[in-house]
Amino acid sequence: MGSTFTISLPFTQTQEAPPAPVEMPQTEANLESLKGQKALVVDDEEELREIIAMILTREGVLVETAENGEEALKLWRNNPYDLVITDLNMPVLNGAQMISRMREIKTSATKFFILTGGVKNDWQIVDGKDITLHVTETIAKPFTRKSLIEKISRKTNV
């Protein structure tokens, strides 16, 4: 009717190795670093400003917004911020000029993130000063929720 096979394999019991540490993806590992941070989001496009504010708020960030650099400077004078996320091209006072003036008003450990459409321009030099020294990271537009959070959380957990 059929065949029956028996297989014998040598088995040696060894000491169980400890489990390897699980490395969490960057976003999950650093999300805790965003909770409780205070951010200023500056963009003349209301819809984008509100989207960024909503994304950050969902991660536990306390967010205030401004529609241009001049408004942002008023808030900056009286409030400490951990993060400033700003567009470059805005009316009244652009993002590069705003960062330069913020650094003149007060120095702080604030991390500055610049939103850019990827166009190469001369934003790095403002009034003869290299503001790239104050920029933590650039964030290319368009961006996804995930890429925005990853870039910010990676730099706030340093």
Contact map, one row per residue, 1 for C-alpha under 8 A:
11100000000000000000000000000000000000000000000000000000000000000000000000000000000000000000000000000000000000000000000000000000000000000000000000000000000000
11110000000000000000000000000000000000000000000000000000000000000000000000000000000000000000000000000000000000000000000000000000000000000000000000000000000000
11111000000000000000000000000000000000000000000000000000000000000000000000000000000000000000000000000000000000000000000000000000000000000000000000000000000000
01111100000000000000000000000000000000000000000000000000000000000000000000000000000000000000000000000000000000000000000000000000000000000000000000000000000000
00111110000000000000000000000000000000000000000000000000000000000000000000000000000000000000000000000000000000000000000000000000000000000000000000000000000000
00011111000000000000000000000000000000000000000000000000000000000000000000000000000000000000000000000000000000000000000000000000000000000000000000000000000000
00001111100000000000000000000000000000000000000000000000000000000000000000000000000000000000000000000000000000000000000000000000000000000000000000000000000000
00000111110000000000000000000000000000000000000000000000000000000000000000000000000000000000000000000000000000000000000000000000000000000000000000000000000000
00000011111000000000000000000000000000000000000000000000000000000000000000000000000000000000000000000000000000000000000000000000000000000000000000000000000000
00000001111100000000000000000000000000000000000000000000000000000000000000000000000000000000000000000000000000000000000000000000000000000000000000000000000000
00000000111110000000000000000000000000000000000000000000000000000000000000000000000000000000000000000000000000000000000000000000000000000000000000000000000000
00000000011111000000000000000000000000000000000000000000000000000000000000000000000000000000000000000000000000000000000000000000000000000000000000000000000000
00000000001111100000000000000000000000000000000000000000000000000000000000000000000000000000000000000000000000000000000000000000000000000000000000000000000000
00000000000111110000000000000000000000000000000000000000000000000000000000000000000000000000000000000000000000000000000000000000000000000000000000000000000000
00000000000011111000000000000000000000000000000000000000000000000000000000000000000000000000000000000000000000000000000000000000000000000000000000000000000000
00000000000001111100000000000000000000000000000000000000000000000000000000000000000000000000000000000000000000000000000000000000000000000000000000000000000000
00000000000000111110000000000000000000000000000000000000000000000000000000000000000000000000000000000000000000000000000000000000000000000000000000000000000000
00000000000000011111000000000000000000000000000000000000000000000000000000000000000000000000000000000000000000000000000000000000000000000000000000000000000000
00000000000000001111100000000000000000000000000000000000000000000000000000000000000000000000000000000000000000000000000000000000000000000000000000000000000000
00000000000000000111110000000000000000000000000000000000000000000000000000000000000000000000000000000000000000000000000000000000000000000000000000000000000000
00000000000000000011111000000000000000000000000000000000000000000000000000000000000000000000000000000000000000000000000000000000000000000000000000000000000000
00000000000000000001111100000000000000000000000000000000000000000000000000000000000000000000000000000000000000000000000000000000000000000000000000000000000000
00000000000000000000111110000000000000000000000000000000000000000000000000000000000000000000000000000000000000000000000000000000000000000000000000000000000000
00000000000000000000011111011000000000000000000000000000000000000000000000000000000000000000000000000000000000000000000000000000000000000000000000000000000000
00000000000000000000001111111000000000000000000000000000000000000000000000000000000000000000000000000000000000000000000000000000000000000000000000000000000000
00000000000000000000000111111100000000000000000000000000000000000000000000000000000000000000000000000000000000000000000000000000000000000000000000000100110000
00000000000000000000000011111110000000000000000000000000000000000000000000000000000000000000000000000000000000000000000000000000000000000000000001001100110000
00000000000000000000000111111111000000000000000000000000000000000000000000000000000000000000000000000000000000000000000000000000000000000000000000000000000000
00000000000000000000000111111111000000000000000000000000000000000000000000000000000000000000000000000000000000000000000000000000000000000000000000000000000000
00000000000000000000000001111111110000000000000000000000000000000000000000000000000000000000000000000000000000000000000000000000000000000000000000000000110010
00000000000000000000000000111111111000000000000000000000001000000000000000000000000000000000000000000000000000000000000000000000000000000000000000001000100000
00000000000000000000000000011111111000000000000000000000000000000000000000000000000000000000000000000000000000000000000000000000000000000000000000000000000000
00000000000000000000000000000111111010000000000000000000000000000000000000000000000000000000000000000000000000000000000000000000000000000000000000000000100110
00000000000000000000000000000111111110000000000000000000001110000000000000000000000000000000000000000000000000000000000000000000000000000000000000000000100100
00000000000000000000000000000011111110000000000000000000001110000000000000000000000000000000000000000000000000000000000000000000000000000000000000000000000000
00000000000000000000000000000000011111000000000000000000000111000000000000000000000000000000000000000000000000000000000000000000000000000000000000000000000000
00000000000000000000000000000000111111100000000000000000000111000000000000000000111000000000000000000000000000000000000000000000000000000000000000000000000000
00000000000000000000000000000000000111110000000000000000000011110000000000000001111000000000000000000000000000000000000000000000000000000000000000000000000000
00000000000000000000000000000000000011111000000000000000000011110000000000000000111110000000000000000000000000000000000000000000000000000000000000000000000000
00000000000000000000000000000000000001111100000000000000000000111100000100000000101110000000000000000000000000000000000000000000000000000000000000000000000000
00000000000000000000000000000000000000111110000010011000000000111100000000000000000111000000000000000000000000000000000000000000000000000000000000000000000000
00000000000000000000000000000000000000011111000010000000000000001111100100000000000111100000000000000000000000000000000000000000000000000000000000000000000000
00000000000000000000000000000000000000001111110110000000000000000111000000000000000001100100000000000000000000000000000000000000000000000000000000000000000000
00000000000000000000000000000000000000000111110010000000000000000111000000000000000000100110000000000000000000000000000000000000000000000000000000000000000000
00000000000000000000000000000000000000000011111110000000000000000010000000000000000000000000000000000000000000000000000000000000000000000000000000000000000000
00000000000000000000000000000000000000000011111111000000000000000010000000000000000000000000000000000000000000000000000000000000000000000000000000000000000000
00000000000000000000000000000000000000000000111111100000000000000000000000000000000000000000000000000000000000000000000000000000000000000000000000000000000000
00000000000000000000000000000000000000000010111111110000000000000000000000000000000000000000000000000000000000000000000000000000000000000000000000000000000000
00000000000000000000000000000000000000001111111111111000000000001010000000000000000000000000000000000000000000000000000000000000000000000000000000000000000000
00000000000000000000000000000000000000000000011111111100000000000000000000000000000000000000000000000000000000000000000000000000000000000000000000000000000000
00000000000000000000000000000000000000000000001111111110000000000000000000000000000000000000000000000000000000000000000000000000000000000000000000000000000000
00000000000000000000000000000000000000001000000111111111000000000000000000000000000000000000000000000000000000000000000000000000000000000000000000000000000000
00000000000000000000000000000000000000001000000011111111100000111000000000000000000000000000000000000000000000000000000000000000000000000000000000000000000000
00000000000000000000000000000000000000000000000001111111110000000000000000000000000000000000000000000000000000000000000000000000000000000000000000000000000000
00000000000000000000000000000000000000000000000000111111111000000000000000000000000000000000000000000000000000000000000000000000000000000000000010000000000000
00000000000000000000000000000000000000000000000000011111111111100000000000000000000000000000000000000000000000000000000000000000000000000000000000001000000000
00000000000000000000000000000000000000000000000000001111111111100000000000000000000000000000000000000000000000000000000000000000000000000000000000000000000000
00000000000000000000000000000000000000000000000000000111111110000000000000000000000000000000000000000000000000000000000000000000000000000000000000000000000000
00000000000000000000000000000010011000000000000000000011111110000000000000000000000000000000000000000000000000000000000000000000000000000000000000000000000000
00000000000000000000000000000000011110000000000000000001111111000000000000000000000000000000000000000000000000000000000000000000000000000000000000000000000000
00000000000000000000000000000000011111100000000000000001111111100000000000000000000000000000000000000000000000000000000000000000000000000000000000000000000000
00000000000000000000000000000000000111100000000000000001100111110000000000000000000000000000000000000000000000000000000000000000000000000000000000000000000000
00000000000000000000000000000000000001111000000000001001100011111000000000000000000000000000000000000000000000000000000000000000000000000000000000000000000000
00000000000000000000000000000000000001111000000000001000000001111100000000000000000000000000000000000000000000000000000000000000000000000000000000000000000000
00000000000000000000000000000000000000011100000010001000000000111110000100000000000000000000000000000000000000000000000000000000000000000000000000000000000000
00000000000000000000000000000000000000011111000000000000000000011111101100000000000000000000000000000000000000000000000000000000000000000000000000000000000000
00000000000000000000000000000000000000000111110010000000000000001111101100000000000000000000000000000000000000000000000000000000000000000000000000000000000000
00000000000000000000000000000000000000000111000000000000000000000111111100000000000000000111111000000000000000000000000000000000000000000000000000000000000000
00000000000000000000000000000000000000000100000000000000000000000111111110000000000000000101111011000000000000000000000000000000000000000000000000000000000000
00000000000000000000000000000000000000000000000000000000000000000001111111000000000000000001100001000000000000000000000000000000000000000000000000000000000000
00000000000000000000000000000000000000000000000000000000000000000111111111100000000000000000000000000000000000000000000000000000000000000000000000000000000000
00000000000000000000000000000000000000010100000000000000000000001111111111110000000000000000000001000000000000000000000000000000000000000000000000000000000000
00000000000000000000000000000000000000000000000000000000000000000000111111111000000000000000000001001100000000000000000000000000000000000000000000000000000000
00000000000000000000000000000000000000000000000000000000000000000000011111111100000000000000000000000000000000000000000000000000000000000000000000000000000000
00000000000000000000000000000000000000000000000000000000000000000000001111111110000000000000000000000000000000000000000000000000000000000000000000000000000000
00000000000000000000000000000000000000000000000000000000000000000000000111111111100000000000000000000100000000000000000000000000000000000000000000000000000000
00000000000000000000000000000000000000000000000000000000000000000000000011111110000000000000000000000000100000000000000000000000000000000000000000000000000000
00000000000000000000000000000000000000000000000000000000000000000000000001111111000000000000000000000000000000000000000000000000000000000000000000000000000000
00000000000000000000000000000000000000000000000000000000000000000000000000111111100000000000000000000000000000000000000000000000000000000000000000000000000000
00000000000000000000000000000000000001000000000000000000000000000000000000010111110000000000000000000000000000000000000000000000000000000000000000000000000000
00000000000000000000000000000000000011110000000000000000000000000000000000010011111100000000000000000000000001000000000000000000000000000000000000000000000000
00000000000000000000000000000000000011100000000000000000000000000000000000000001111100000000000000000000000011100000000000000000000000000000000000000000000000
00000000000000000000000000000000000011110000000000000000000000000000000000000000111110000000000000000000000001111000000000000000000000000000000000000000000000
00000000000000000000000000000000000000111100000000000000000000000000000000000000111111000000000000000000000001111000000000000000000000000000000000000000000000
00000000000000000000000000000000000000111100000000000000000000000000000000000000001111100000000000000000000000011110000000000000000000000000000000000000000000
00000000000000000000000000000000000000001110000000000000000000000000000000000000000111110000001000000000000000011110000000000000000000000000000000000000000000
00000000000000000000000000000000000000000111000000000000000000000000000000000000000011111100011000000000000000000111000000000000000000000000000000000000000000
00000000000000000000000000000000000000000000000000000000000000000000000000000000000001111100011100000000000000000111000000100000000000000000000000000000000000
00000000000000000000000000000000000000000000000000000000000000000000000000000000000000111110011000000000000000000000000000000000000000000000000000000000000000
00000000000000000000000000000000000000000011000000000000000000000001100000000000000000111111111000000000000000000000000000000000000000000000000000000000000000
00000000000000000000000000000000000000000001000000000000000000000001000000000000000000001111110000000000000000000000000000000000000000000000000000000000000000
00000000000000000000000000000000000000000000000000000000000000000001110000000000000000000111110000000000000000000000000000000000000000000000000000000000000000
00000000000000000000000000000000000000000000000000000000000000000001110000000000000000000111111011000000000000000000000000000000000000000000000000000000000000
00000000000000000000000000000000000000000000000000000000000000000001100000000000000000111111111111000000000000000000000000000000000000000000000000000000000000
00000000000000000000000000000000000000000000000000000000000000000001100000000000000001111100111111100000000000000100000000000000000000000000000000000000000000
00000000000000000000000000000000000000000000000000000000000000000000000000000000000000010000011111110000000000000000000000110100001000000000000000000000000000
00000000000000000000000000000000000000000000000000000000000000000000100000000000000000000000111111111000000000000000000000000100000000000000000000000000000000
00000000000000000000000000000000000000000000000000000000000000000000110110000000000000000000111111111100000000000000000000000000000000000000000000000000000000
00000000000000000000000000000000000000000000000000000000000000000000000000000000000000000000001111111110000000010000000000000000001001000000000000000000000000
00000000000000000000000000000000000000000000000000000000000000000000000000000000000000000000000111111111000000000000000000000100101000000000000000000000000000
00000000000000000000000000000000000000000000000000000000000000000000000010000000000000000000000011111111100000000000000000000000000000000000000000000000000000
00000000000000000000000000000000000000000000000000000000000000000000000010010000000000000000000001111111111000000000000000000000000000000000000000000000000000
00000000000000000000000000000000000000000000000000000000000000000000000000000000000000000000000000111111111100000000000000000000000000000000000000000000000000
00000000000000000000000000000000000000000000000000000000000000000000000000000000000000000000000000011111111000000000000000000000000000000000000000000000000000
00000000000000000000000000000000000000000000000000000000000000000000000000001000000000000000000000001111111000000000000000000000000000000000000000000000000000
00000000000000000000000000000000000000000000000000000000000000000000000000000000000000000000000000000111111100000000000000000000000000000000000000000000000000
00000000000000000000000000000000000000000000000000000000000000000000000000000000000000000000000000000111111110000000000000000000000000000000000000000000000000
00000000000000000000000000000000000000000000000000000000000000000000000000000000000000000000000000000010011111000000000000000000000000000000000000000000000000
00000000000000000000000000000000000000000000000000000000000000000000000000000000010000000000000000000000001111100000000000000000000000000000000000000000000000
00000000000000000000000000000000000000000000000000000000000000000000000000000000111100000000000000000000000111110000000000000000000000000000000000000000000000
00000000000000000000000000000000000000000000000000000000000000000000000000000000011100000000000000000000000011111000000000000000000001110000000000000000000100
00000000000000000000000000000000000000000000000000000000000000000000000000000000001111000000000000100000000001111100000000000000000001111000000000000000000000
00000000000000000000000000000000000000000000000000000000000000000000000000000000001111000000000000000000000000111110000000000000000000111110000000000001000000
00000000000000000000000000000000000000000000000000000000000000000000000000000000000011110000001000000000000000011111000000000000000000101110000000000000000000
00000000000000000000000000000000000000000000000000000000000000000000000000000000000011110000000000000000000000001111100000000000000000000111100000000000000000
00000000000000000000000000000000000000000000000000000000000000000000000000000000000000110000000000000000000000000111111000000000000000000111100000000000000000
00000000000000000000000000000000000000000000000000000000000000000000000000000000000000000000000000000000000000000011111000000000000000000001110000000000000000
00000000000000000000000000000000000000000000000000000000000000000000000000000000000000000000000000000000000000000001111100000000000000000001100000000000000000
00000000000000000000000000000000000000000000000000000000000000000000000000000000000000000000000000000000000000000001111110000000000000000000000000000000000000
00000000000000000000000000000000000000000000000000000000000000000000000000000000000000000000000000000000000000000000011111000000000000000000000000000000000000
00000000000000000000000000000000000000000000000000000000000000000000000000000000000000000000000000000000000000000000001111110000000000000000000000000000000000
00000000000000000000000000000000000000000000000000000000000000000000000000000000000000000000000000000000000000000000000111111000000000000000000000000000000000
00000000000000000000000000000000000000000000000000000000000000000000000000000000000000010000000100000000000000000000000011111100000000000000000000000000000000
00000000000000000000000000000000000000000000000000000000000000000000000000000000000000000000000100000000000000000000000011111100011100000000000000000000000000
00000000000000000000000000000000000000000000000000000000000000000000000000000000000000000000000000000000000000000000000001111111111100000000000000000000000000
00000000000000000000000000000000000000000000000000000000000000000000000000000000000000000000000110010000000000000000000000111111111000000000000000000000000000
00000000000000000000000000000000000000000000000000000000000000000000000000000000000000000000000000000000000000000000000000001111100000000000000000000000000000
00000000000000000000000000000000000000000000000000000000000000000000000000000000000000000000000000000000000000000000000000001111110000000000000000000000000000
00000000000000000000000000000000000000000000000000000000000000000000000000000000000000000000000000010000000000000000000000001111111000000000000000000000000000
00000000000000000000000000000000000000000000000000000000000000000000000000000000000000000000000000000000000000000000000000011101111110000000000000000000000000
00000000000000000000000000000000000000000000000000000000000000000000000000000000000000000000000100110000000000000000000000011100111111100000000000000000000000
00000000000000000000000000000000000000000000000000000000000000000000000000000000000000000000000000000000000000000000000000011000011111100000000000000000000000
00000000000000000000000000000000000000000000000000000000000000000000000000000000000000000000000000000000000000000000000000000000011111100000000000000000000000
00000000000000000000000000000000000000000000000000000000000000000000000000000000000000000000000000100000000000110000000000000000001111110000000000000000000000
00000000000000000000000000000000000000000000000000000000000000000000000000000000000000000000000000000000000000111100000000000000001111111100000000000000000000
00000000000000000000000000000000000000000000000000000000000000000000000000000000000000000000000000000000000000111000000000000000000001111100000000000000001000
00000000000000000000000000000000000000000000000000000000000000000000000000000000000000000000000000000000000000011100000000000000000000111110000000000010001000
00000000000000000000000000000000000000000000000000000000000000000000000000000000000000000000000000000000000000001111000000000000000000111111000000000000000000
00000000000000000000000000000000000000000000000000000000000000000000000000000000000000000000000000000000000000001111000000000000000000001111101000010010000000
00000000000000000000000000000000000000000000000000000000000000000000000000000000000000000000000000000000000000000011110000000000000000000111111000000000000000
00000000000000000000000000000000000000000000000000000000000000000000000000000000000000000000000000000000000000000011110000000000000000000011111000000000000000
00000000000000000000000000000000000000000000000000000000000000000000000000000000000000000000000000000000000000000000100000000000000000000001111100000000000000
00000000000000000000000000000000000000000000000000000000000000000000000000000000000000000000000000000000000000000000000000000000000000000011111110110000000000
00000000000000000000000000000000000000000000000000000000000000000000000000000000000000000000000000000000000000000000000000000000000000000000011111110000000000
00000000000000000000000000000000000000000000000000000010000000000000000000000000000000000000000000000000000000000000000000000000000000000000001111111000000000
00000000000000000000000000100000000000000000000000000000000000000000000000000000000000000000000000000000000000000000000000000000000000000000000111111100000000
00000000000000000000000000000000000000000000000000000000000000000000000000000000000000000000000000000000000000000000000000000000000000000000001111111110000000
00000000000000000000000000000000000000000000000000000000000000000000000000000000000000000000000000000000000000000000000000000000000000000010001111111111000000
00000000000000000000000000100010000000000000000000000001000000000000000000000000000000000000000000000000000000000000000000000000000000000000000011111111100000
00000000000000000000000001100000000000000000000000000000000000000000000000000000000000000000000000000000000000000000000000000000000000000000000001111111110000
00000000000000000000000000000000000000000000000000000000000000000000000000000000000000000000000000000000000000000000000000000000000000001010000000111111111000
00000000000000000000000000000000000000000000000000000000000000000000000000000000000000000000000000000000000000001000000000000000000000000000000000011111111100
00000000000000000000000001100110110000000000000000000000000000000000000000000000000000000000000000000000000000000000000000000000000000000000000000001111111110
00000000000000000000000001100100000000000000000000000000000000000000000000000000000000000000000000000000000000000000000000000000000000000000000000000111111111
00000000000000000000000000000000000000000000000000000000000000000000000000000000000000000000000000000000000000000000000000000000000000011000000000000011111111
00000000000000000000000000000000110000000000000000000000000000000000000000000000000000000000000000000000000000100000000000000000000000000000000000000001111111
00000000000000000000000000000100100000000000000000000000000000000000000000000000000000000000000000000000000000000000000000000000000000000000000000000000111111
00000000000000000000000000000000000000000000000000000000000000000000000000000000000000000000000000000000000000000000000000000000000000000000000000000000011111
